[in-house]
């Protein structure tokens, strides 16, 4: 990708390019009550630690994974606003990664739809994305993927 097509502050070796979406357990709702991991010093501590871990990965974590267990669901996640923000404020990293995932899996119409909606947004994240950066990303994808270009009507 040309540098003007990347999110602000990211380069071709950015660590953020390695994932579609990520959250730490502590940021998921409902996990505040689980508490810090217990120390495992003796064999007797293992069942307590296992129980703690099971409590940690059930509920909110399982739902988070379930919400992302198919490309169709990832597309919906990419369109969701960031919690506590305006309806137009989505996570541009998740959106861009999902668009690329759609393209490499032959979902060109879905990729084009995500990009069309994104370019129509009021870009309220000048610290990460802008209309100009999103448009450059769109052009770079259209240059590399004729099927995407066709789906975008370019």
TABEL-V743100 format. One record per residue. PSI is psi in whole degrees, 0 to 359 (none if undefined). Layout:
((PSI) (PSI))
//
This chain:
((140) (152) (329) (351) (348) (160) (150) (131) (0) (145) (182) (344) (20) (138) (340) (347) (358) (356) (160) (314) (147) (148) (150) (153) (316) (342) (351) (145) (147) (1) (357) (326) (352) (328) (179) (154) (138) (152) (141) (103) (322) (169) (328) (339) (343) (310) (324) (316) (321) (317) (317) (314) (316) (318) (324) (318) (355) (170) (248) (319) (315) (319) (318) (312) (318) (323) (348) (23) (10) (163) (322) (318) (324) (324) (317) (318) (320) (335) (351) (138) (154) (130) (134) (11) (183) (163) (342) (351) (99) (170) (110) (334) (314) (316) (309) (317) (322) (321) (314) (318) (319) (313) (311) (346) (9) (14) (61) (321) (319) (317) (315) (320) (318) (317) (320) (314) (320) (317) (340) (356) (157) (110) (98) (19) (61) (343) (346) (313) (163) (167) (319) (317) (318) (319) (322) (321) (314) (314) (318) (319) (317) (324) (325) (334) (98) (324) (322) (313) (315) (316) (328) (348) (26) (none))
//
